[in-house]
Amino acid sequence: MRRYSFQNTTLIVSREGSADHLVVGWADGDDVIQIKRRAPSMIDTIGASGEMMVSCSADCSGEITFRLQQTSPSNAHLLGLLHKQENEKTFSPIRITFTDAYRQDSASCAQACYIKKMPDLIRGVKANSMEWTIVVENLQILLGS
């Protein structure tokens, strides 16, 4: 029998020249972290005679989307990174690393990443979540056993 616990999962966001930030204050749900490539790895074309040709895509970009509680201190940290990306004269890329320590699954970006936009600010009777999306230039995913 195998088991899983989100407690073995970490997401670290870093910026060159700054300390790593461990994301905390996760929202509720079975899909609080979603990691995906933005383009197909292979694209096929069928010719007039029915023969197939396959093209390998060089596009390894991806998106890491995650939801945090509105009270998470990571929201302020991420907003600070976004403000730096928007306002500094030189673009300040960030890096992101996901790890599931139990299974040894991981996803990371060795090159530049950026925060896509500020999350919508939603408030009401009950607590809400804030959804962040980080766009990754070259998403590398490794699955453990």
Phi and psi restraints in degrees (value plus and minus 20) as a CYANA .aco file:
   2 ARG   PHI    -130.1   -90.1
   2 ARG   PSI     137.6   177.6
   3 ARG   PHI    -155.7  -115.7
   3 ARG   PSI     145.3   185.3
   4 TYR   PHI    -164.8  -124.8
   4 TYR   PSI     125.3   165.3
   5 SER   PHI    -165.5  -125.5
   5 SER   PSI     111.5   151.5
   6 PHE   PHI     -83.0   -43.0
   6 PHE   PSI     -39.0     1.0
   7 GLN   PHI     -83.6   -43.6
   7 GLN   PSI     -36.8     3.2
   8 ASN   PHI    -112.0   -72.0
   8 ASN   PSI     -12.4    27.6
   9 THR   PHI    -125.2   -85.2
   9 THR   PSI     113.9   153.9
  10 THR   PHI    -150.8  -110.8
  10 THR   PSI     129.0   169.0
  11 LEU   PHI    -151.7  -111.7
  11 LEU   PSI     102.4   142.4
  12 ILE   PHI    -139.4   -99.4
  12 ILE   PSI     109.7   149.7
  13 VAL   PHI    -134.9   -94.9
  13 VAL   PSI     111.3   151.3
  14 SER   PHI    -156.8  -116.8
  14 SER   PSI     140.0   180.0
  15 ARG   PHI    -154.0  -114.0
  15 ARG   PSI     118.5   158.5
  16 GLU   PHI     -74.0   -34.0
  16 GLU   PSI     110.0   150.0
  17 GLY   PHI      67.5   107.5
  17 GLY   PSI     -20.9    19.1
  18 SER   PHI    -144.3  -104.3
  18 SER   PSI     141.3   181.3
  19 ALA   PHI     -91.8   -51.8
  19 ALA   PSI     131.9   171.9
  20 ASP   PHI     -82.4   -42.4
  20 ASP   PSI     125.6   165.6
  21 HIS   PHI    -137.5   -97.5
  21 HIS   PSI      98.6   138.6
  22 LEU   PHI    -101.9   -61.9
  22 LEU   PSI      98.1   138.1
  23 VAL   PHI     -89.4   -49.4
  23 VAL   PSI     111.6   151.6
  24 VAL   PHI    -154.3  -114.3
  24 VAL   PSI     148.7   188.7
  25 GLY   PHI      58.9    98.9
  25 GLY   PSI      28.7    68.7
  26 TRP   PHI     -88.4   -48.4
  26 TRP   PSI     125.0   165.0
  27 ALA   PHI     -92.8   -52.8
  27 ALA   PSI     151.7   191.7
  28 ASP   PHI    -104.2   -64.2
  28 ASP   PSI     131.0   171.0
  29 GLY   PHI     115.2   155.2
  29 GLY   PSI     145.5   185.5
  30 ASP   PHI    -109.8   -69.8
  30 ASP   PSI     -17.0    23.0
  31 ASP   PHI    -160.7  -120.7
  31 ASP   PSI      24.3    64.3
  32 VAL   PHI     -94.1   -54.1
  32 VAL   PSI     -38.0     2.0
  33 ILE   PHI    -146.3  -106.3
  33 ILE   PSI     107.2   147.2
  34 GLN   PHI    -147.2  -107.2
  34 GLN   PSI     106.8   146.8
  35 ILE   PHI    -143.3  -103.3
  35 ILE   PSI     104.3   144.3
  36 LYS   PHI    -170.7  -130.7
  36 LYS   PSI     132.6   172.6
  37 ARG   PHI     -99.1   -59.1
  37 ARG   PSI     129.5   169.5
  38 ARG   PHI    -110.2   -70.2
  38 ARG   PSI     -37.7     2.3
  39 ALA   PHI    -153.5  -113.5
  39 ALA   PSI     134.1   174.1
  40 PRO   PHI     -84.0   -44.0
  40 PRO   PSI     128.0   168.0
  41 SER   PHI     -95.0   -55.0
  41 SER   PSI     -52.8   -12.8
  42 MET   PHI    -150.8  -110.8
  42 MET   PSI     123.4   163.4
  43 ILE   PHI    -151.1  -111.1
  43 ILE   PSI     108.9   148.9
  44 ASP   PHI    -125.7   -85.7
  44 ASP   PSI     134.5   174.5
  45 THR   PHI    -152.1  -112.1
  45 THR   PSI     111.4   151.4
  46 ILE   PHI    -123.4   -83.4
  46 ILE   PSI     103.4   143.4
  47 GLY   PHI     -96.5   -56.5
  47 GLY   PSI     153.2   193.2
  48 ALA   PHI     -79.0   -39.0
  48 ALA   PSI     -49.0    -9.0
  49 SER   PHI    -109.0   -69.0
  49 SER   PSI     -18.2    21.8
  50 GLY   PHI      71.6   111.6
  50 GLY   PSI     -19.6    20.4
  51 GLU   PHI    -101.1   -61.1
  51 GLU   PSI     123.0   163.0
  52 MET   PHI    -121.0   -81.0
  52 MET   PSI     120.2   160.2
  53 MET   PHI    -142.4  -102.4
  53 MET   PSI     119.0   159.0
  54 VAL   PHI    -136.5   -96.5
  54 VAL   PSI     111.9   151.9
  55 SER   PHI    -129.7   -89.7
  55 SER   PSI     112.5   152.5
  56 CYS   PHI    -108.3   -68.3
  56 CYS   PSI     109.8   149.8
  57 SER   PHI    -105.2   -65.2
  57 SER   PSI     119.2   159.2
  58 ALA   PHI    -107.6   -67.6
  58 ALA   PSI     -25.9    14.1
  59 ASP   PHI     -98.1   -58.1
  59 ASP   PSI      83.7   123.7
  60 CYS   PHI    -129.4   -89.4
  60 CYS   PSI       0.9    40.9
  61 SER   PHI     -88.0   -48.0
  61 SER   PSI     139.1   179.1
  62 GLY   PHI    -173.3  -133.3
  62 GLY   PSI     158.8   198.8
  63 GLU   PHI    -155.1  -115.1
  63 GLU   PSI     117.9   157.9
  64 ILE   PHI    -136.7   -96.7
  64 ILE   PSI      93.3   133.3
  65 THR   PHI    -132.8   -92.8
  65 THR   PSI     114.2   154.2
  66 PHE   PHI    -167.5  -127.5
  66 PHE   PSI     133.2   173.2
  67 ARG   PHI    -136.4   -96.4
  67 ARG   PSI     115.1   155.1
  68 LEU   PHI    -140.5  -100.5
  68 LEU   PSI     135.1   175.1
  69 GLN   PHI     -83.2   -43.2
  69 GLN   PSI     130.9   170.9
  70 GLN   PHI     -84.1   -44.1
  70 GLN   PSI     -38.5     1.5
  71 THR   PHI    -114.0   -74.0
  71 THR   PSI     -17.9    22.1
  72 SER   PHI     -86.7   -46.7
  72 SER   PSI     111.1   151.1
  73 PRO   PHI     -85.9   -45.9
  73 PRO   PSI     -37.4     2.6
  74 SER   PHI     -88.2   -48.2
  74 SER   PSI     -45.1    -5.1
  75 ASN   PHI     -79.5   -39.5
  75 ASN   PSI     -66.0   -26.0
  76 ALA   PHI     -85.1   -45.1
  76 ALA   PSI     -59.6   -19.6
  77 HIS   PHI     -83.2   -43.2
  77 HIS   PSI     -66.9   -26.9
  78 LEU   PHI     -85.9   -45.9
  78 LEU   PSI     -58.9   -18.9
  79 LEU   PHI     -83.6   -43.6
  79 LEU   PSI     -57.6   -17.6
  80 GLY   PHI     -82.4   -42.4
  80 GLY   PSI     -60.5   -20.5
  81 LEU   PHI     -84.8   -44.8
  81 LEU   PSI     -60.8   -20.8
  82 LEU   PHI     -83.2   -43.2
  82 LEU   PSI     -63.6   -23.6
  83 HIS   PHI     -80.6   -40.6
  83 HIS   PSI     -58.9   -18.9
  84 LYS   PHI     -85.5   -45.5
  84 LYS   PSI     -60.8   -20.8
  85 GLN   PHI     -85.6   -45.6
  85 GLN   PSI     -54.6   -14.6
  86 GLU   PHI     -98.1   -58.1
  86 GLU   PSI     -50.9   -10.9
  87 ASN   PHI    -132.7   -92.7
  87 ASN   PSI     -36.6     3.4
  88 GLU   PHI     -98.3   -58.3
  88 GLU   PSI     128.4   168.4
  89 LYS   PHI     -85.9   -45.9
  89 LYS   PSI     -57.1   -17.1
  90 THR   PHI    -121.8   -81.8
  90 THR   PSI     110.8   150.8
  91 PHE   PHI     -80.3   -40.3
  91 PHE   PSI     114.9   154.9
  92 SER   PHI    -132.8   -92.8
  92 SER   PSI      71.3   111.3
  93 PRO   PHI     -89.1   -49.1
  93 PRO   PSI     135.4   175.4
  94 ILE   PHI    -135.3   -95.3
  94 ILE   PSI     149.7   189.7
  95 ARG   PHI    -147.1  -107.1
  95 ARG   PSI     131.8   171.8
  96 ILE   PHI    -160.3  -120.3
  96 ILE   PSI     121.1   161.1
  97 THR   PHI    -157.2  -117.2
  97 THR   PSI     106.7   146.7
  98 PHE   PHI    -128.6   -88.6
  98 PHE   PSI     117.8   157.8
  99 THR   PHI    -161.8  -121.8
  99 THR   PSI     112.2   152.2
 100 ASP   PHI    -127.0   -87.0
 100 ASP   PSI      77.3   117.3
 101 ALA   PHI     -85.2   -45.2
 101 ALA   PSI     -46.1    -6.1
 102 TYR   PHI     -90.9   -50.9
 102 TYR   PSI     -67.9   -27.9
 103 ARG   PHI    -113.6   -73.6
 103 ARG   PSI     -31.8     8.2
 104 GLN   PHI      48.8    88.8
 104 GLN   PSI       8.2    48.2
 105 ASP   PHI     -97.6   -57.6
 105 ASP   PSI     125.0   165.0
 106 SER   PHI    -172.0  -132.0
 106 SER   PSI     135.8   175.8
 107 ALA   PHI    -165.0  -125.0
 107 ALA   PSI     119.3   159.3
 108 SER   PHI    -175.6  -135.6
 108 SER   PSI     148.9   188.9
 109 CYS   PHI    -149.0  -109.0
 109 CYS   PSI      96.8   136.8
 110 ALA   PHI    -102.6   -62.6
 110 ALA   PSI     -40.1    -0.1
 111 GLN   PHI    -126.0   -86.0
 111 GLN   PSI    -182.0  -142.0
 112 ALA   PHI     -91.6   -51.6
 112 ALA   PSI     123.1   163.1
 113 CYS   PHI    -150.8  -110.8
 113 CYS   PSI     140.0   180.0
 114 TYR   PHI    -164.3  -124.3
 114 TYR   PSI     136.3   176.3
 115 ILE   PHI    -103.4   -63.4
 115 ILE   PSI     105.0   145.0
 116 LYS   PHI     -85.5   -45.5
 116 LYS   PSI     -66.5   -26.5
 117 LYS   PHI    -186.9  -146.9
 117 LYS   PSI     144.3   184.3
 118 MET   PHI     -89.9   -49.9
 118 MET   PSI     118.7   158.7
 119 PRO   PHI     -84.8   -44.8
 119 PRO   PSI     134.8   174.8
 120 ASP   PHI     -83.7   -43.7
 120 ASP   PSI     121.4   161.4
 121 LEU   PHI    -117.4   -77.4
 121 LEU   PSI      88.7   128.7
 122 ILE   PHI    -141.4  -101.4
 122 ILE   PSI     107.9   147.9
 123 ARG   PHI    -152.7  -112.7
 123 ARG   PSI     128.8   168.8
 124 GLY   PHI    -185.5  -145.5
 124 GLY   PSI    -179.2  -139.2
 125 VAL   PHI     -83.1   -43.1
 125 VAL   PSI     -62.7   -22.7
 126 LYS   PHI    -125.6   -85.6
 126 LYS   PSI     142.7   182.7
 127 ALA   PHI     -85.2   -45.2
 127 ALA   PSI     127.4   167.4
 128 ASN   PHI    -138.5   -98.5
 128 ASN   PSI     155.6   195.6
 129 SER   PHI    -132.4   -92.4
 129 SER   PSI     143.2   183.2
 130 MET   PHI    -140.7  -100.7
 130 MET   PSI     107.3   147.3
 131 GLU   PHI    -123.1   -83.1
 131 GLU   PSI     105.0   145.0
 132 TRP   PHI    -131.0   -91.0
 132 TRP   PSI     122.2   162.2
 133 THR   PHI    -147.4  -107.4
 133 THR   PSI     105.9   145.9
 134 ILE   PHI    -132.2   -92.2
 134 ILE   PSI     104.2   144.2
 135 VAL   PHI    -109.8   -69.8
 135 VAL   PSI     113.5   153.5
 136 VAL   PHI    -137.3   -97.3
 136 VAL   PSI     110.4   150.4
 137 GLU   PHI     -88.4   -48.4
 137 GLU   PSI     -63.2   -23.2
 138 ASN   PHI    -159.7  -119.7
 138 ASN   PSI      72.7   112.7
 139 LEU   PHI    -103.3   -63.3
 139 LEU   PSI     100.8   140.8
 140 GLN   PHI    -130.4   -90.4
 140 GLN   PSI     102.1   142.1
 141 ILE   PHI    -137.9   -97.9
 141 ILE   PSI     110.4   150.4
 142 LEU   PHI    -145.1  -105.1
 142 LEU   PSI     112.5   152.5
 143 LEU   PHI    -127.9   -87.9
 143 LEU   PSI     113.3   153.3
 144 GLY   PHI    -102.7   -62.7
 144 GLY   PSI    -180.7  -140.7
